[in-house]
Amino acid sequence: MALELLAECIDFVSIATRIDLKGAHMRLARALEEKLMDVRLRDKLIAEGKITREQVKDYLQKIEDAQKNATFTEGDEDAE
């Protein structure tokens, strides 16, 4: 199911590129990249040769640390 959705996204990005939707294309390309690097799919895609470990490493190095956006509930002793 997920791979079929991924294939549809790839097709849509390909079409968007040809139409040159600029901003929409950039958002779609980012969404596709995030889907490819989703930890739930990543190992399978590496095993199938659809992405490489080097691509994963590059992706992980360029993403922002979102720790500053974390919120904690009261009573969570690990938060302190």
Secondary structure, 3 states (H helix, E strand, C coil): CHHHHHHHHHHHHHHHHHHCCCHHHHHHHHHHHHHHCCHHHHHHHHHCCCCCHHHHHHHHHHCCCCHHHCCCCCCCHHHC
